Amino acid sequence: QVQVAESGGGLVQAGGSLRLSCTASGLIFDDYAMAWFRQLPGKEREGVACIGYSGASTYYSDSVKGRFTISRDNAKNTLYLQMNSLLPEDTAIYYCAAGDSGAYYSDGRCWVEPSDKLYWGQGTQVTVSS
């Protein structure tokens, strides 16, 4: 059974930093592209950072480029998102996604290819106060 779980969310002041982690089990981690999405109430889920199977390819939404860094440790089955210079508009629930068909950048954001093997975590709340 595949399980994907995020951690590291919380409350931070504007200008501060947070690091999110995501662990995945029940799958061969380096067979999966990984991604961080976020969602505000009433809005669609937005891909903010994606990373390819080996970590050599990364993609960022225009809204976080230069502030967020996605990385992965395939030996630990873990995905990270380092978030710096946080803004109040970064406040959202952040979700981790694992997909076996790859990831790409289009229309100002990153995407994970649709697949029967696309798994989501439960999300972690990030709140940035002004």
N, C-alpha and C positions, 0 to 999 in steps of 0.2 A: 504494500500500500504506500503510495506516494504521499509524503507530507512536506509542506513548505511552511516555514514559520519565521516571521519577522520579529526583531527586537530592537531596542535602542531609541524609540520615540520618546517624546517628552515635551516639556515647556522650556523655551529658551528666549532670551531677549533678542531683538533685532540686532543684526551684526554679529551674532554669536555663531557657534558651530555645533553640529550633532553628527554622530556616525550611526547609521543604521546597519544592521546585520540581518542576513537571511540564511537559514540553514535548510537544506533539502535532503530528504532521505527517501529510500525506496526507489531510487533511479540512479542511472550512471551519470553523474553530475556533468562531466565534460562532454556528454552527448547533447547537452541542452544549452541553448542561448538563454541568457537571463536578463531580467529587466526590472526596473523600478517604475511603477505607475503611481499616480496620486489622484485623489478624487475629493472634490468639494461637494457639499450638500447640493443636490439638484443639478449637478453638472456631470458630464461624462468623464470617464476615467481617462487620464492623459499619461502617455508614456514620457517620462522625463529623462531616463537614462537606460541604455541597453548595452549589452556586451556579448560578443560572440563566444564561441565554444572554448577557445583557448585564452581569450582575454586580449587578443591582439587588436580586435576591432571594437571600437566604442562609438556610441551615438548619443547625442544629447538634444533635448528640446531647446529651442532658442531661449526660453525663459530661464534656464538654469546653466547654460553654457558658460564656462569660466568660473563658476561658483561651486558646482557639484562635481565629484569624481566617482565614477563607478569602477569597481575592481572585483576580482574573484580569486579565491584560493581553491583550486580544484582538489588539492590534497585534503582539504578540510570540508569540502562540500559546502562552502560558504561564499556568499555574495555580500558585498559592502557598498554603502553609499556614504561618502564623506560630503557633508553639506556645510559650506562656509558662507560667510556674509549673508546669513539668512535674513529674509524679508518677511513682513507680516503676510504678504500674499503667498508665501510658501506654506502657510497653514493648511493642512489637509490630512486625510488618512493616506498613508503610503503603503502600497501593496508590492509584494515581490511576485514575479511571474517566472515560470520555467517553461520553455517551449522547445520542442525537438526540431522545429523547421526553420530556425534562424530568426534574425532580427534585422531591421533596416531603418533608415531615416527618410522621412517624407513629410512635406507640409509642415515643417517646423517642429516636428516631434519624432520620437522613435516609436517603433511598432514591433510587435512579435508576430511572426507569421501564424495564421490560424492552423490549428492541428488538433487531432484527437488527443495528443499528448501535450496539452497546455494546462499547466497547473498554477493555482493561485494560493497565496497565503491569506490569512484572515485580516491582515492590515495592522498598522501601528499608527497612532495619532501623533502628529507633529504640530505643535502650536508655537507660533512666533509672536511674541508680544511687542508692541511698539513703544 
